[in-house]
Amino acid sequence: MTEPWLSPEWILHTQFLLNSFRLWLNRDLLERCGDPEREAAALFHAPFVVVSHGTQADPILNYGNAAALRLWEIEIPDLLQMPSRLTAEPMHRDERDRLLQRTTQNGYVDDYRGIRISRTGQRFLINQAIVWNVVDADHNKIGQAATFSEWEPLRDFV
C-alpha cells in the first residue's frame, strides 16, 4: 500500500482522528481544509507521529502515519496486525495501561511522557504526547490515538 491515504477506510479514519482531536482538545491537530482526501494525505505526511488502535480486548493498531512507521520501523501491513501493547516493553506496559485508562476517563491526556520500543528493539523516550479517545460520527468510542513530535533515542548502557 504505497498511498494508504487514498483508501476510503483511511480517509474515513483520518476524519474520525481529526474530528475527535478537535472534540476533546478544542483545537485542530493540523490545518483543516474541508477536503477529506487532502486532509488524509496531510496527516499521513505530517512531521509529527500519529498512531491509533481499536477497541478490542487487546487493541490492534489501525493507523500509523509516515512518521510513526519510521519511528517504529514497521510497514503498514505489519502495523495493522500488531497489538498496540507491543509498542511498549513488558516492564512499561502497566504504565501504558494506566495512561489508556486515564484517557478513557478524561477523554484525553496531554502530558504523557514514556518509553516505547520499535519493532526492531530500538528504545525511545516520547515527550509531551497527547492521547485521546477516537469516536465515530455518532460519538461511539472506536479507539484511542496518540500524537507527539518530541522523542529521543535511548541507548542501553553496558
N, C-alpha and C positions, 0 to 999 in steps of 0.2 A: 504494500500500500504506500505508494510514493507521495500521494497527496491526500491524506486522510480527511482533511478539512472539506474536501469536495463531496464526501459521502453524506447522504441525508441524515444518517444516525449521528454523525459527528457534528453536523451543523445544528441539529436539534439539541444535542447535549451541550454544545457551546452556549446556546441560548439559555438553557437551564443554569449553567455555571454563572454566566454573566448576570442574569436576572436575579438569581439567588444572592450573589455577592451584593448587588445593589439593595436588595430587600433587607439584608442583615446589617450592612455597613453604611447605608445611605450615601453611597458614592459608587462610582464605576471602577471596575478593575482595569479597564482600558477605555479609550475614547470610543464611544458608540457612534455608528453611522446609519443604523437602521437597515442595513443590508446583511442578513444573517450569514451569507456565504463570505462576504468580506470580513465580517467580524470573526468568523471561524478561522479564516486564514491569518488574521492579525493575532488572535490568541495563540494559535499554533506556533507562530514565528516570534512571539513576544520574547524580549530579552530576560524575562523572569520565568521561574518554574511555576507550572500549574499541573496538578495531578489530582485525580479523584478516584473514588471507589464506590461500589454499590452498597446495598443494604443486606447482603447475605450474612449468615451467621459468622462466616469467615470471609469478610468482604474481599472481592476481587477488584483489582484496578480496572477502570473502564475509560480512563483518559490520561494522557500524558502529552504535554506539548513538546516541541523540539528540545527546549532547554532541559526538561525533565528526562527525556530519552537519553540525552548526552550525559547528564549527571548520574543517572542510574545505570548507564552503559547497557541499554536494552533496546531491542527493536519492538515495534508496535505489536506484532503477533504474540511475542512472549509477554509483553506488558499486559495484554488483555487476558492473560491466563494466570497472572501472578496474584496470589493473596497479598493484600496490602501490608499485612503484618511482616512480610519478608523484607520490607524496606527498612526495618529496624532489626538490630541484632537481638538475640534472645534475651540478653540481660537488660535491654532497654524497652522491651515490649510492654511491661507493666506501666511504665511511664507513658508510653504511647496510648495505651488503653485509657488511662486517666484523662489524657488530653481529649480523646474522642468522646468520652462521657461528658466532660465539661462542655464540649462543643454541642453535644446533643441537648444538654440542659439549657445553655445560654443562646444557642443559635449560631454563635461564632466565638472564636478566641483570636485575639490579635497580638498576643505577646509570647508566642511559643518559641522556645529555643531547645534544640535537642540533637542528638547524634543519630545519623542514619547510615546505611551501608548500601553500596551499589551491588549490582548482580555479580560483579567480579570480586567483591570483597573490599573495595575501596571505601574507607570510612570518611565521613564529612560531618561537620557541625553546621546546622542551619540556625540562622538568627532571624528574629522578627517575622516569623511565619504567621500567616493568617490562615485559620482553618474555619470552614463554615459548612453548615448543613445545606445540601442541594435539594431543592424542591422542584416539582414539575409545575405545569401551568395551573393545576388545581391545588397547589400548595401541599401536595403529598410528598413526604420525605423520600427521596430516591437515592440518597447517598451523602457523602461528605467530600469536600475538596480542600486543597491547601495550595497556597502560593507563597513564594518567598523569592527574594532577589539577592540575599546575602547568605553565602556559605563558604566554608573554608575546609580544605582537605586536612585530615588528621593523619599524622604519622605514628606508627607503632614504635615504641622505644624498646630497644633490646638491652 
